[in-house]
């Protein structure tokens, strides 16, 4: 019996405009609600799924307590860590996500510049 091949699934492309909008969420610190990121950027669902995970609040510190996009404290949420998004966008546009900077914010700002330059040079 012949083996049937699985049909190739076409993915919706990620556009330069969507990448530029996503840079707003690339701070290196925040966990953003995945649905809010998708709504504001228009990134395709497959891309959102590749960078979103379930995150849980740690109520011992305000820095580790999660809030929804409506500002309500939540126990857990399907979220996108800004650092993960930044590195995924680097991979998407074909630039290195290595900077040599130790601080997450400094690292993120350097990558944002690198991504923006790559987009500017590809037009």
MIDRENDREN-278656 format. One line per 10 residues: number of its first residue (from 1); their letters; for each residue x, y, z of N, C-alpha, C. Coordinates in Angstrom, 2 decimals, always signed. Layout:
BEGIN
NUM = a = X,Y,Z,X,Y,Z,X,Y,Z; ...
***
This chain:
BEGIN
1 = xxxxxxxxxx = +0.84,-1.17,+0.00,+0.00,+0.00,+0.00,+0.89,+1.24,+0.00; +0.62,+2.17,-0.88,+1.42,+3.39,-0.99,+1.12,+4.34,+0.17; +2.18,+4.96,+0.64,+2.03,+5.94,+1.70,+1.54,+7.25,+1.11; +0.55,+7.86,+1.74,+0.08,+9.15,+1.25,+0.86,+10.26,+1.94; +1.17,+11.27,+1.19,+1.91,+12.41,+1.74,+0.93,+13.37,+2.40; +1.41,+13.96,+3.50,+0.59,+14.98,+4.16,+0.62,+16.24,+3.30; -0.52,+16.88,+3.18,-0.53,+18.11,+2.37,+0.32,+19.19,+3.05; +1.02,+19.96,+2.24,+1.84,+21.05,+2.76,+0.91,+22.17,+3.24; +1.13,+22.59,+4.46,+0.31,+23.65,+5.04,+1.00,+24.99,+4.78; +0.29,+25.87,+4.15,+0.83,+27.20,+3.88,+0.59,+28.09,+5.09
11 = xxxxxxxxxx = +1.63,+28.72,+5.55,+1.51,+29.65,+6.68,+1.30,+31.06,+6.16; +0.47,+31.77,+6.87,+0.29,+33.19,+6.57,+1.62,+33.88,+6.85; +2.12,+34.71,+5.94,+3.41,+35.35,+6.16,+3.35,+36.43,+7.25; +4.50,+36.69,+7.84,+4.65,+37.79,+8.79,+5.17,+38.98,+7.98; +4.46,+40.08,+8.02,+4.83,+41.25,+7.22,+5.76,+42.18,+7.99; +6.44,+43.06,+7.25,+7.30,+44.07,+7.88,+6.48,+44.97,+8.81; +5.28,+45.31,+8.38,+4.42,+46.17,+9.21,+4.10,+45.49,+10.54; +3.81,+44.20,+10.51,+3.52,+43.47,+11.74,+4.75,+43.42,+12.65; +5.92,+43.21,+12.05,+7.16,+43.19,+12.85,+7.38,+44.55,+13.50; +7.20,+45.62,+12.75,+7.39,+46.97,+13.32,+6.42,+47.21,+14.49
21 = xxxxxxxxxx = +5.18,+46.79,+14.34,+4.21,+46.94,+15.42,+4.60,+46.11,+16.63; +5.16,+44.93,+16.39,+5.55,+44.03,+17.48,+6.73,+44.58,+18.28; +7.54,+45.45,+17.69,+8.68,+46.00,+18.40,+8.26,+46.76,+19.67; +7.03,+47.23,+19.69,+6.49,+47.91,+20.87,+6.49,+46.98,+22.10; +6.44,+45.69,+21.88,+6.36,+44.71,+22.96,+7.71,+44.09,+23.31; +8.77,+44.63,+22.74,+10.11,+44.05,+22.90,+10.93,+44.81,+23.94; +10.47,+44.80,+25.18,+11.19,+45.54,+26.22,+12.17,+44.69,+27.01; +12.14,+43.39,+26.82,+13.06,+42.51,+27.53,+12.62,+42.15,+28.94; +11.50,+42.67,+29.40,+11.08,+42.44,+30.78,+9.66,+41.89,+30.92; +8.73,+42.45,+30.19,+7.30,+42.23,+30.42,+6.80,+40.93,+29.81
31 = xxxxxxxxxx = +5.82,+40.33,+30.48,+5.05,+39.23,+29.89,+3.73,+39.84,+29.46; +3.50,+39.83,+28.16,+2.32,+40.44,+27.56,+1.27,+39.37,+27.31; +0.01,+39.73,+27.48,-1.08,+38.80,+27.17,-1.06,+38.52,+25.66; -0.98,+37.24,+25.29,-0.81,+36.85,+23.89,-1.90,+37.41,+22.99; -3.14,+37.37,+23.45,-4.25,+37.86,+22.61,-4.13,+39.36,+22.36; -3.61,+40.11,+23.33,-3.44,+41.55,+23.15,-2.33,+41.85,+22.15; -1.25,+41.06,+22.20,-0.16,+41.24,+21.23,-0.67,+40.97,+19.82; -1.43,+39.89,+19.67,-1.95,+39.57,+18.35,-2.91,+40.64,+17.85; -3.78,+41.11,+18.72,-4.74,+42.14,+18.34,-4.04,+43.42,+17.88; -3.01,+43.84,+18.61,-2.34,+45.11,+18.29,-1.34,+45.01,+17.15
41 = xxxxxxxxxx = -0.83,+43.81,+16.87,+0.19,+43.67,+15.82,-0.32,+43.03,+14.55; -1.36,+42.20,+14.67,-1.85,+41.45,+13.51,-0.98,+40.25,+13.16; -0.02,+39.89,+14.05,+0.82,+38.73,+13.77,-0.05,+37.48,+13.61; +0.31,+36.61,+12.67,-0.50,+35.41,+12.45,-0.51,+34.49,+13.68; -1.56,+33.71,+13.80,-1.72,+32.82,+14.95,-0.55,+31.87,+15.12; -0.02,+31.32,+14.03,+1.09,+30.37,+14.14,+2.30,+31.02,+14.79; +2.54,+32.32,+14.50,+3.68,+33.01,+15.09,+3.42,+33.27,+16.58; +2.22,+33.72,+16.90,+1.84,+33.95,+18.30,+2.00,+32.65,+19.10; +1.52,+31.54,+18.54,+1.62,+30.25,+19.22,+3.07,+29.85,+19.47; +3.96,+30.23,+18.55,+5.37,+29.83,+18.68,+6.10,+30.57,+19.78
51 = xxxxxxxxxx = +5.58,+31.70,+20.22,+6.27,+32.49,+21.25,+5.46,+32.66,+22.54; +4.28,+32.07,+22.62,+3.46,+32.24,+23.82,+3.43,+30.97,+24.66; +3.42,+31.16,+25.95,+3.41,+30.07,+26.91,+2.52,+30.45,+28.08; +2.13,+29.47,+28.88,+1.38,+29.76,+30.09,+2.37,+30.22,+31.15; +2.14,+31.40,+31.69,+2.97,+31.97,+32.75,+2.12,+32.07,+34.01; +2.74,+31.89,+35.17,+2.02,+31.95,+36.44,+2.54,+33.07,+37.31; +1.62,+33.71,+38.03,+1.98,+34.78,+38.94,+2.73,+34.24,+40.15; +3.67,+35.03,+40.63,+4.35,+34.78,+41.90,+4.03,+36.02,+42.73; +3.10,+35.88,+43.65,+2.57,+37.03,+44.38,+3.52,+37.57,+45.44; +4.72,+36.99,+45.58,+5.66,+37.49,+46.59,+6.26,+38.84,+46.22
61 = xxxxxxxxxx = +6.15,+39.22,+44.95,+6.75,+40.48,+44.49,+5.89,+41.06,+43.37; +5.75,+42.39,+43.35,+4.94,+43.01,+42.29,+5.54,+42.79,+40.91; +6.85,+42.58,+40.82,+7.50,+42.36,+39.53,+7.16,+41.00,+38.94; +6.72,+40.08,+39.76,+6.42,+38.73,+39.27,+4.94,+38.39,+39.37; +4.12,+39.41,+39.62,+2.67,+39.24,+39.65,+2.13,+39.68,+38.29; +1.39,+38.81,+37.65,+0.89,+39.07,+36.31,-0.42,+39.84,+36.33; -0.59,+40.68,+35.32,-1.86,+41.38,+35.13,-2.34,+41.17,+33.71; -3.64,+41.13,+33.55,-4.23,+40.98,+32.22,-4.12,+42.30,+31.47; -4.49,+42.28,+30.20,-4.48,+43.51,+29.41,-5.49,+44.53,+29.94; -6.45,+44.07,+30.77,-7.42,+44.98,+31.40,-6.89,+45.51,+32.73
71 = xxxxxxxxxx = -5.69,+45.11,+33.13,-5.10,+45.58,+34.38,-5.48,+44.80,+35.62; -6.14,+43.67,+35.47,-6.54,+42.85,+36.61,-5.46,+41.83,+36.93; -5.17,+41.64,+38.22,-4.21,+40.64,+38.65,-4.77,+39.25,+38.33; -3.93,+38.40,+37.76,-4.35,+37.05,+37.37,-3.37,+36.01,+37.91; -3.87,+34.80,+38.16,-3.01,+33.70,+38.62,-2.10,+33.21,+37.50; -2.64,+33.18,+36.29,-1.86,+32.71,+35.13,-2.44,+33.32,+33.87; -1.63,+33.34,+32.84,-2.12,+33.80,+31.54,-1.28,+33.22,+30.43; -1.90,+33.14,+29.25,-1.18,+32.76,+28.04,-0.46,+34.01,+27.60; +0.85,+34.01,+27.78,+1.58,+35.25,+27.56,+2.83,+35.10,+26.72; +3.32,+36.25,+26.31,+4.54,+36.34,+25.51,+5.54,+37.19,+26.27
81 = xxxxxxxxxx = +6.66,+36.58,+26.62,+7.75,+37.28,+27.29,+8.43,+38.16,+26.25; +8.60,+39.44,+26.56,+9.19,+40.39,+25.61,+10.52,+39.94,+25.04; +11.35,+39.32,+25.86,+12.66,+38.83,+25.40,+12.49,+37.72,+24.36; +11.55,+36.81,+24.59,+11.30,+35.72,+23.65,+10.81,+36.28,+22.32; +9.90,+37.25,+22.37,+9.39,+37.87,+21.15,+10.51,+38.55,+20.38; +11.35,+39.29,+21.08,+12.45,+40.00,+20.43,+13.37,+39.03,+19.70; +13.73,+37.95,+20.37,+14.62,+36.97,+19.75,+13.96,+36.26,+18.58; +12.67,+36.00,+18.66,+11.95,+35.38,+17.54,+11.89,+36.32,+16.34; +11.71,+37.61,+16.60,+11.69,+38.58,+15.50,+13.06,+38.69,+14.85; +14.12,+38.62,+15.65,+15.48,+38.61,+15.09,+15.63,+37.43,+14.13
91 = xxxxxxxxxx = +15.21,+36.28,+14.59,+15.30,+35.07,+13.76,+14.50,+35.25,+12.48; +13.31,+35.83,+12.60,+12.45,+36.01,+11.44,+13.07,+36.92,+10.38; +13.70,+38.01,+10.82,+14.28,+38.95,+9.85,+15.72,+38.59,+9.48; +16.28,+37.57,+10.15,+17.60,+37.08,+9.77,+18.77,+37.83,+10.38; +18.60,+38.33,+11.59,+19.71,+38.99,+12.28,+20.03,+38.24,+13.57; +21.25,+38.40,+14.03,+21.69,+37.73,+15.25,+21.01,+38.34,+16.47; +20.67,+37.48,+17.43,+20.07,+37.97,+18.68,+21.12,+38.05,+19.79; +22.37,+37.93,+19.42,+23.47,+38.02,+20.38,+24.01,+39.45,+20.39; +24.12,+40.04,+21.58,+24.61,+41.43,+21.65,+25.81,+41.61,+22.56; +25.98,+40.76,+23.54,+27.04,+40.95,+24.52,+26.62,+41.83,+25.68
101 = xxxxxxxxxx = +25.42,+42.38,+25.64,+24.91,+43.19,+26.74,+24.33,+42.29,+27.82; +24.57,+42.63,+29.07,+24.08,+41.81,+30.18,+22.66,+42.15,+30.59; +22.29,+43.41,+30.56,+20.96,+43.82,+31.00,+19.90,+43.51,+29.96; +18.75,+43.01,+30.42,+17.69,+42.64,+29.48,+17.17,+43.84,+28.68; +17.02,+44.99,+29.33,+16.53,+46.17,+28.63,+17.52,+46.68,+27.59; +18.79,+46.75,+27.96,+19.83,+47.19,+27.03,+19.94,+46.22,+25.86; +19.87,+44.95,+26.16,+19.91,+43.90,+25.13,+18.72,+44.08,+24.17; +17.54,+44.28,+24.73,+16.33,+44.44,+23.90,+16.43,+45.68,+23.01; +16.89,+46.79,+23.56,+17.00,+48.02,+22.76,+17.97,+47.84,+21.60; +19.08,+47.14,+21.84,+20.04,+46.89,+20.77,+19.41,+46.02,+19.67
111 = xxxxxxxxxx = +18.65,+45.02,+20.07,+18.00,+44.15,+19.09,+16.90,+44.88,+18.32; +16.17,+45.74,+19.00,+15.13,+46.53,+18.31,+15.78,+47.36,+17.20; +16.90,+48.00,+17.51,+17.60,+48.79,+16.48,+18.04,+47.89,+15.32; +18.56,+46.72,+15.66,+19.04,+45.78,+14.64,+17.89,+45.31,+13.75; +16.76,+45.01,+14.34,+15.58,+44.57,+13.57,+15.09,+45.69,+12.67; +14.98,+46.89,+13.23,+14.50,+48.04,+12.45,+15.43,+48.32,+11.27; +16.74,+48.25,+11.49,+17.70,+48.47,+10.41,+17.55,+47.40,+9.33; +17.35,+46.15,+9.74,+17.16,+45.07,+8.76,+15.91,+45.32,+7.91; +14.83,+45.77,+8.56,+13.60,+46.07,+7.82,+13.81,+47.24,+6.86; +14.50,+48.29,+7.35,+14.77,+49.46,+6.50,+15.62,+49.10,+5.27
121 = xxx = +16.57,+48.21,+5.48,+17.49,+47.83,+4.39,+16.89,+46.83,+3.42; +15.75,+46.24,+3.78,+15.13,+45.25,+2.89,+14.10,+45.86,+1.96; +13.81,+47.13,+2.12,+12.81,+47.79,+1.26,+13.43,+48.36,+0.02
***
